[in-house]
Amino acid sequence: MNSAWQQLTLANLSLAQWRGGSYLYRLVGPLQAWRQSSWLMQWSEPIGALLLSFVFGLAPFVSNGLIGMLLAACLGYWALLTISDSAESKFSTPIHLLVLLYWGVSTVATALSPVKQAALVGWGKLTLYLVLFALMARILRSPKLRSWVITLYLHVSLIVSVYGLQQWRLGTTALATWVDPESPLAKTTRVYSYLGNPNLLAGYLVPAVAFSIAACFAWRRWPAKALAATMTLVNTSCLMLTFSRGGWIGVVAAGFVLLMLLTHWLSTRLPRFWQTWLLPMVLGGVTGFLVLAVLLVEPLRDRVASIFAGRGDSSNNFRINVWAGVLRLIQDDPDNRLLPNYILGVGPGNTVFNKIYPTYMVSPRYSALSAYSILLEIIVETGLIGLTCFAWLLLTTFTQGWLQLQRLRNIGSREGFWLMAAIASLVGMLVHGLVDTVWYRPQISTLWWLMIAIIASYYVPQPLADKNSSAELPQT
């Protein structure tokens, strides 16, 4: 079974052999001579990190259009790097192959979409995100540049959270009806900081909480550790004050995974007693704290109770009706289409969704910008084929993250803390995305692909990897 798992997750794939037989890879490197003679391109990696700094440094504060322009600049720079690459600089991972496969499925879905022009818009946005991933996975191989981008994100998230706390202290006007008007929380302030929406802010802060906790271990000096602890407190407080139920569930999921990974990381260095009891004690303490917080803090208690209110809560009722309409869309088999919608979807992007969903929504009162669930959204866009590809991508990404974490743990590298935070953030963002629509905002999509790129950047080709890593693959 271990061998079957390795084959499924491409753990033993020989990428050198694949590159040698790939026609696509023969397009890499025609401008290699120019790059070797260029003074500016000697700084190609720092220049790439600078572009990434603009993306993550400005994302919470600027319009989506400007973020799109920055992503287009990243695409152009990645293309320049690719066509001028040397043989030694070529970098790909099993994650890259599945990202490419997902892009290919989305391309076919676009070509077969009943609204091709709208689908082409979504396909273009998806392409920008996937090229951003490719650029990040390349640039972040440098530990210094990886640490720089992560540190920048943490400082920007701190600014965002501080402004959110200021909104809570001074009060702020809701820009939309974010709470059931009949709820006891109807007049409660939900902070949204610079992002304009509390659910969007919560999605932005889930990775910030995970990485600020990791920074407490990764940063060596005590002033830096104190700053990391402050970031953890401020980011967590701001996320809680968004009163985003999806964000709360996401950060709990991320925290649980991070706690498990940290305990595994530290277990070999602790006395036997702590190896046995540290995890149960910490889990029990955290669980007890959360239960007491829910029982004793009335706004928190009311908001958590609304999760289980079913259609009794207007936000729940809205999502349930949207999901019902989306399921009608997915199950449809129009006569004018080559394939049923559930096979290959109707094409990527919210523009396609906005054109097709009104035909299937259960009531004019329940129009929506997206499916309010990432899994349903993927089926709408690329069908069950796309969902299978996406699940394969996740499976391979988590497996590669685990393998590289084992390697870093064996050599005692502090870089492992960033890897743990990336894995935990992926879980938290995925859980949040199951019940919300924030994934398709560029502030969140760029972070999602940053997490996958961080994991990919740690990749070591199997022949060079620590042999112990292969032995510790998950058993099925």
C-alpha positions as CSV (number, residue, x, y, z in Angstrom):
1,M,0.0,0.0,0.0
2,N,2.9,2.3,0.7
3,S,4.1,1.9,-2.9
4,A,0.6,2.6,-4.2
5,W,0.4,5.8,-2.1
6,Q,3.8,7.0,-3.5
7,Q,2.6,6.4,-7.0
8,L,-0.7,8.2,-6.4
9,T,0.9,11.3,-4.9
10,L,3.8,11.3,-7.4
11,A,6.3,11.0,-4.5
12,N,8.7,8.9,-6.5
13,L,8.2,10.6,-9.9
14,S,11.5,11.2,-11.8
15,L,11.0,14.7,-13.0
16,A,14.4,14.8,-14.8
17,Q,13.2,11.9,-17.0
18,W,9.9,13.7,-17.6
19,R,11.6,16.9,-18.5
20,G,13.9,15.1,-21.0
21,G,10.8,13.7,-22.9
22,S,8.6,16.7,-22.6
23,Y,8.0,18.8,-25.7
24,L,6.8,21.7,-23.5
25,Y,10.1,21.9,-21.7
26,R,11.9,22.3,-24.9
27,L,10.5,25.9,-25.0
28,V,12.6,26.7,-22.0
29,G,15.9,28.5,-22.4
30,P,16.2,30.0,-26.0
31,L,17.4,33.3,-24.5
32,Q,19.9,31.7,-22.1
33,A,22.9,33.4,-23.8
34,W,21.3,36.8,-23.4
35,R,20.6,36.2,-19.7
36,Q,24.2,35.2,-19.0
37,S,25.5,38.4,-20.5
38,S,22.9,40.7,-18.8
39,W,24.0,42.6,-15.7
40,L,20.5,43.2,-14.5
41,M,19.4,39.5,-14.8
42,Q,22.2,38.6,-12.3
43,W,19.7,39.9,-9.8
44,S,16.8,38.0,-11.2
45,E,15.7,36.3,-8.0
46,P,15.7,39.5,-5.8
47,I,13.8,41.3,-8.6
48,G,11.2,38.6,-8.5
49,A,11.0,38.9,-4.8
50,L,10.5,42.7,-5.2
51,L,7.5,42.0,-7.5
52,L,6.0,39.6,-5.0
53,S,6.5,42.2,-2.3
54,F,4.4,44.7,-4.3
55,V,1.7,42.1,-4.6
56,F,1.5,41.1,-0.9
57,G,2.4,44.5,0.4
58,L,-0.3,46.4,-1.5
59,A,-3.1,43.7,-1.8
60,P,-5.2,44.8,1.3
61,F,-5.0,48.5,0.4
62,V,-5.6,48.8,-3.3
63,S,-8.3,47.9,-5.9
64,N,-8.6,44.5,-7.5
65,G,-7.8,46.1,-10.8
66,L,-4.4,47.2,-9.6
67,I,-3.7,43.8,-8.1
68,G,-4.5,42.4,-11.5
69,M,-1.9,44.7,-13.1
70,L,0.7,43.5,-10.6
71,L,-0.2,39.9,-11.4
72,A,0.2,40.6,-15.1
73,A,3.7,42.0,-14.4
74,C,4.5,38.8,-12.5
75,L,3.3,36.8,-15.6
76,G,5.6,38.8,-17.9
77,Y,8.6,38.4,-15.6
78,W,8.0,34.7,-15.2
79,A,7.9,34.3,-18.9
80,L,11.2,36.2,-19.2
81,L,12.8,34.0,-16.6
82,T,11.5,30.9,-18.3
83,I,12.7,31.6,-21.8
84,S,16.1,32.6,-20.5
85,D,16.6,29.7,-18.1
86,S,19.6,27.5,-18.0
87,A,19.5,23.8,-17.7
88,E,20.6,24.0,-14.1
89,S,17.9,26.5,-13.2
90,K,15.0,24.5,-14.4
91,F,12.7,23.8,-11.4
92,S,9.6,21.7,-11.3
93,T,7.8,19.5,-8.7
94,P,4.9,17.0,-8.7
95,I,2.8,20.0,-7.5
96,H,3.7,21.9,-10.7
97,L,2.5,19.0,-12.8
98,L,-0.9,18.9,-11.1
99,V,-1.3,22.7,-11.2
100,L,-0.6,22.4,-15.0
101,L,-3.2,19.6,-15.2
102,Y,-5.8,21.7,-13.4
103,W,-5.1,24.6,-15.7
104,G,-5.5,22.2,-18.7
105,V,-8.9,21.0,-17.4
106,S,-10.0,24.6,-16.9
107,T,-8.9,25.5,-20.4
108,V,-11.0,22.7,-21.9
109,A,-14.0,23.8,-19.7
110,T,-13.5,27.3,-21.1
111,A,-13.5,26.0,-24.7
112,L,-16.7,24.1,-24.1
113,S,-18.5,26.7,-22.0
114,P,-21.9,27.9,-23.1
115,V,-20.8,31.5,-22.4
116,K,-17.2,31.3,-23.8
117,Q,-16.5,35.0,-23.7
118,A,-17.3,35.2,-20.0
119,A,-15.4,32.0,-19.3
120,L,-12.4,33.4,-21.1
121,V,-12.3,36.3,-18.5
122,G,-12.3,33.8,-15.6
123,W,-9.7,31.6,-17.4
124,G,-7.4,34.7,-17.7
125,K,-7.7,35.4,-14.0
126,L,-7.0,31.8,-13.1
127,T,-4.0,31.8,-15.4
128,L,-2.6,34.9,-13.6
129,Y,-2.9,33.1,-10.2
130,L,-1.3,29.9,-11.5
131,V,1.6,31.8,-13.1
132,L,2.0,33.7,-9.8
133,F,2.3,30.3,-8.1
134,A,5.0,29.2,-10.6
135,L,7.0,32.4,-10.0
136,M,6.7,32.2,-6.2
137,A,7.7,28.5,-6.1
138,R,10.9,29.5,-8.0
139,I,11.7,32.6,-6.0
140,L,11.0,31.2,-2.6
141,R,13.5,28.4,-3.0
142,S,15.9,30.9,-1.4
143,P,15.5,30.8,2.4
144,K,16.3,34.5,2.7
145,L,13.8,35.5,0.0
146,R,11.2,33.2,1.5
147,S,11.7,34.7,4.9
148,W,11.5,38.2,3.4
149,V,8.1,37.6,1.7
150,I,6.7,35.9,4.8
151,T,7.9,38.7,7.1
152,L,6.5,41.3,4.8
153,Y,3.1,39.6,4.9
154,L,3.2,39.4,8.7
155,H,3.9,43.1,9.0
156,V,1.2,44.0,6.5
157,S,-1.3,41.8,8.3
158,L,-0.3,43.5,11.6
159,I,-1.2,46.9,10.1
160,V,-4.5,45.5,8.8
161,S,-5.3,44.0,12.2
162,V,-4.4,47.1,14.2
163,Y,-6.8,49.2,12.0
164,G,-9.4,46.5,12.6
165,L,-9.0,46.8,16.4
166,Q,-9.3,50.6,16.1
167,Q,-12.6,50.1,14.3
168,W,-13.8,47.9,17.2
169,R,-12.8,50.5,19.7
170,L,-14.2,53.5,17.9
171,G,-17.1,51.8,16.1
172,T,-17.6,51.6,12.4
173,T,-20.6,51.5,10.0
174,A,-21.5,48.2,8.4
175,L,-21.2,48.4,4.6
176,A,-23.8,45.6,4.2
177,T,-26.2,43.5,6.2
178,W,-23.7,41.1,7.7
179,V,-25.8,39.9,10.6
180,D,-29.3,38.6,10.9
181,P,-31.3,41.8,11.8
182,E,-33.4,39.7,14.2
183,S,-30.3,38.4,16.0
184,P,-29.1,39.7,19.3
185,L,-25.9,40.6,17.4
186,A,-27.7,42.8,15.0
187,K,-26.0,46.0,16.4
188,T,-22.6,44.4,17.1
189,T,-19.7,45.9,15.3
190,R,-18.0,43.5,12.8
191,V,-14.6,44.9,11.9
192,Y,-13.4,44.7,8.3
193,S,-10.3,46.9,8.3
194,Y,-9.0,47.9,4.8
195,L,-10.7,44.9,3.1
196,G,-14.3,46.2,3.3
197,N,-15.8,42.9,4.4
198,P,-15.5,41.0,7.7
199,N,-15.5,37.6,6.1
200,L,-12.8,38.7,3.6
201,L,-10.7,40.1,6.5
202,A,-11.1,36.8,8.4
203,G,-9.9,34.8,5.4
204,Y,-6.9,37.1,5.1
205,L,-6.0,36.7,8.7
206,V,-6.2,32.9,9.0
207,P,-2.7,32.4,7.5
208,A,-1.5,35.4,9.4
209,V,-2.3,33.7,12.7
210,A,-0.6,30.5,11.7
211,F,2.6,32.3,10.5
212,S,2.8,34.6,13.5
213,I,2.7,31.5,15.8
214,A,5.4,29.9,13.6
215,A,7.5,33.1,13.8
216,C,7.6,32.7,17.6
217,F,9.7,29.6,17.0
218,A,11.4,30.5,13.7
219,W,12.8,33.9,14.7
220,R,15.9,33.6,16.8
221,R,16.2,36.8,18.8
222,W,14.0,37.6,21.8
223,P,12.8,41.0,20.5
224,A,11.7,39.3,17.3
225,K,10.0,36.6,19.3
226,A,8.2,39.3,21.3
227,L,7.0,40.9,18.1
228,A,5.8,37.5,16.8
229,A,3.8,37.0,20.0
230,T,2.3,40.5,19.6
231,M,1.4,39.7,16.0
232,T,-0.3,36.4,17.2
233,L,-2.4,38.3,19.8
234,V,-3.4,41.2,17.6
235,N,-4.2,39.0,14.5
236,T,-6.2,36.5,16.5
237,S,-8.1,39.3,18.3
238,C,-8.9,41.1,15.1
239,L,-10.0,37.8,13.4
240,M,-12.3,37.1,16.4
241,L,-13.9,40.5,16.1
242,T,-14.8,40.0,12.5
243,F,-17.5,37.6,13.9
244,S,-17.0,35.5,10.8
245,R,-18.1,32.0,11.6
246,G,-16.3,30.5,8.7
247,G,-13.2,32.4,9.7
248,W,-13.5,31.1,13.3
249,I,-13.8,27.5,12.1
250,G,-10.9,28.0,9.7
251,V,-8.5,29.4,12.3
252,V,-9.5,26.6,14.8
253,A,-8.7,24.0,12.0
254,A,-5.4,25.7,11.2
255,G,-4.5,25.9,14.8
256,F,-5.2,22.3,15.4
257,V,-3.1,21.2,12.5
258,L,-0.3,23.5,13.5
259,L,-0.4,22.2,17.0
260,M,-0.2,18.6,15.8
261,L,2.8,19.4,13.6
262,L,4.6,21.3,16.3
263,T,4.1,18.5,18.7
264,H,5.5,16.0,16.2
265,W,8.4,18.3,15.5
266,L,9.4,18.7,19.1
267,S,8.6,15.2,20.3
268,T,12.1,13.8,19.8
269,R,13.7,16.5,21.9
270,L,11.4,16.1,24.9
271,P,11.5,13.7,27.9
272,R,9.3,10.6,27.5
273,F,6.6,12.0,29.8
274,W,6.1,15.1,27.6
275,Q,6.3,13.1,24.4
276,T,3.2,11.2,25.7
277,W,1.2,13.9,27.4
278,L,2.1,17.2,25.8
279,L,-0.4,17.0,23.0
280,P,-3.4,15.8,25.1
281,M,-2.6,18.5,27.7
282,V,-2.3,21.3,25.1
283,L,-5.4,20.1,23.2
284,G,-7.3,19.8,26.5
285,G,-6.2,23.3,27.6
286,V,-7.1,24.9,24.3
287,T,-10.5,23.1,24.1
288,G,-11.3,24.2,27.6
289,F,-10.4,27.8,26.9
290,L,-12.6,27.8,23.8
291,V,-15.5,26.2,25.6
292,L,-15.3,28.7,28.5
293,A,-15.0,31.6,26.0
294,V,-18.2,30.5,24.3
295,L,-20.0,30.0,27.5
296,L,-19.0,33.2,29.2
297,V,-18.8,35.8,26.3
298,E,-22.3,36.5,25.2
299,P,-21.6,37.8,21.7
300,L,-19.4,34.9,21.0
301,R,-22.0,32.5,22.4
302,D,-24.7,34.0,20.2
303,R,-22.6,33.8,17.1
304,V,-21.6,30.2,17.6
305,A,-25.2,29.2,18.4
306,S,-26.2,30.7,15.0
307,I,-24.1,28.1,13.2
308,F,-26.6,25.5,14.4
309,A,-29.7,27.5,13.8
310,G,-30.3,26.1,10.3
311,R,-32.7,28.2,8.4
312,G,-33.5,30.1,11.6
313,D,-30.6,32.4,10.8
314,S,-30.9,34.6,7.7
315,S,-27.3,34.1,6.6
316,N,-27.6,30.3,6.9
317,N,-30.9,30.4,5.0
318,F,-29.4,32.4,2.2
319,R,-26.5,30.0,1.8
320,I,-28.8,27.0,1.9
321,N,-30.9,28.4,-0.9
322,V,-27.8,29.3,-3.0
323,W,-26.5,25.8,-2.5
324,A,-29.9,24.4,-3.7
325,G,-29.7,26.5,-6.8
326,V,-26.1,25.5,-7.5
327,L,-27.0,21.8,-7.1
328,R,-29.7,22.3,-9.8
329,L,-27.2,23.9,-12.0
330,I,-24.7,21.1,-11.5
331,Q,-27.2,18.3,-12.2
332,D,-28.6,19.9,-15.4
333,D,-27.9,18.3,-18.8
334,P,-28.8,21.0,-21.3
335,D,-29.7,19.8,-24.9
336,N,-27.3,22.5,-26.4
337,R,-24.3,21.1,-24.5
338,L,-21.9,18.3,-25.5
339,L,-21.5,17.2,-21.9
340,P,-23.7,17.5,-18.7
341,N,-22.7,20.3,-16.4
342,Y,-21.4,17.9,-13.7
343,I,-18.8,16.4,-16.1
344,L,-16.8,19.4,-17.1
345,G,-18.6,22.4,-15.6
346,V,-19.6,25.6,-17.3
347,G,-16.3,27.4,-17.3
348,P,-14.1,29.2,-14.7
349,G,-14.8,32.5,-13.0
350,N,-17.6,34.4,-11.3
351,T,-18.6,36.1,-14.6
352,V,-19.8,32.8,-15.9
353,F,-21.5,32.0,-12.7
354,N,-23.4,35.4,-12.7
355,K,-24.6,34.7,-16.2
356,I,-25.8,31.1,-15.7
357,Y,-26.9,30.9,-12.0
358,P,-30.0,33.1,-12.3
359,T,-31.6,30.4,-14.4
360,Y,-31.3,27.9,-11.6
361,M,-31.7,30.0,-8.4
362,V,-34.7,29.0,-6.2
363,S,-35.9,32.6,-5.8
364,P,-35.0,36.0,-7.2
365,R,-34.2,37.0,-3.6
366,Y,-31.3,34.6,-3.5
367,S,-29.0,35.9,-6.3
368,A,-25.3,35.3,-5.5
369,L,-21.9,36.1,-6.8
370,S,-20.6,32.5,-6.3
371,A,-21.6,29.1,-4.9
372,Y,-20.6,30.0,-1.3
373,S,-18.6,26.8,-1.2
374,I,-15.3,26.1,-2.8
375,L,-16.1,22.5,-3.6
376,L,-19.4,23.4,-5.3
377,E,-17.7,26.2,-7.1
378,I,-15.1,23.9,-8.6
379,I,-17.8,21.5,-9.7
380,V,-19.7,24.4,-11.3
381,E,-16.6,25.6,-13.1
382,T,-14.8,22.4,-14.1
383,G,-17.2,19.6,-13.2
384,L,-16.3,16.4,-11.4
385,I,-13.2,16.1,-13.6
386,G,-11.9,19.4,-12.2
387,L,-12.8,18.5,-8.6
388,T,-10.9,15.2,-9.0
389,C,-7.9,17.1,-10.3
390,F,-8.1,19.6,-7.5
391,A,-8.3,16.8,-4.9
392,W,-5.3,15.2,-6.4
393,L,-3.4,18.5,-6.3
394,L,-4.3,18.8,-2.6
395,L,-3.3,15.2,-1.8
396,T,0.1,15.6,-3.5
397,T,0.7,19.0,-1.9
398,F,0.1,17.7,1.6
399,T,2.2,14.6,0.9
400,Q,5.1,16.7,-0.4
401,G,4.8,19.0,2.6
402,W,4.9,16.0,5.0
403,L,8.0,14.5,3.2
404,Q,9.9,17.8,3.3
405,L,8.9,18.4,6.9
406,Q,10.4,15.0,7.8
407,R,13.6,15.9,6.0
408,L,13.8,19.3,7.8
409,R,13.0,17.7,11.1
410,N,15.9,15.2,10.7
411,I,18.4,18.0,10.1
412,G,16.9,20.3,12.7
413,S,16.3,23.3,10.3
414,R,14.2,26.2,11.6
415,E,12.7,26.5,8.0
416,G,10.4,23.7,9.1
417,F,8.3,26.1,11.1
418,W,7.4,28.1,8.0
419,L,6.5,24.8,6.2
420,M,4.2,23.8,9.1
421,A,2.5,27.2,9.0
422,A,1.9,26.8,5.3
423,I,0.4,23.4,5.7
424,A,-1.8,24.5,8.6
425,S,-2.9,27.6,6.6
426,L,-4.0,25.5,3.7
427,V,-6.2,23.5,5.9
428,G,-7.7,26.5,7.6
429,M,-8.4,28.3,4.3
430,L,-9.9,25.2,2.8
431,V,-12.2,24.7,5.8
432,H,-13.2,28.4,5.6
433,G,-13.8,28.1,1.9
434,L,-16.3,25.2,2.4
435,V,-18.9,27.7,3.6
436,D,-17.9,31.1,2.1
437,T,-17.1,32.9,-1.1
438,V,-13.9,34.7,-0.2
439,W,-11.5,32.4,-2.1
440,Y,-12.2,34.2,-5.3
441,R,-11.1,37.6,-4.1
442,P,-7.5,38.4,-5.1
443,Q,-6.4,39.1,-1.5
444,I,-7.3,35.5,-0.6
445,S,-6.4,33.7,-3.9
446,T,-2.9,35.1,-3.8
447,L,-2.4,33.9,-0.3
448,W,-3.8,30.4,-1.2
449,W,-1.3,30.0,-4.0
450,L,1.5,31.5,-1.7
451,M,0.9,28.6,0.7
452,I,1.1,26.0,-2.1
453,A,4.2,27.7,-3.5
454,I,5.9,27.7,-0.1
455,I,5.4,24.0,0.2
456,A,6.6,23.5,-3.4
457,S,9.7,25.6,-2.7
458,Y,11.0,23.1,-0.2
459,Y,10.9,20.3,-2.7
460,V,14.1,18.2,-3.0
461,P,14.3,15.7,-5.9
462,Q,13.8,12.2,-4.6
463,P,17.2,10.8,-5.5
464,L,18.8,13.6,-3.3
465,A,16.2,13.5,-0.5
466,D,16.8,11.9,2.8
467,K,15.9,8.2,2.4
468,N,14.2,8.3,5.8
469,S,11.6,10.6,4.3
470,S,10.3,7.9,2.0
471,A,10.0,5.5,4.9
472,E,7.7,7.9,6.7
473,L,5.0,8.3,4.1
474,P,1.5,8.0,5.4
475,Q,0.2,4.5,5.5
476,T,-3.2,3.7,3.9
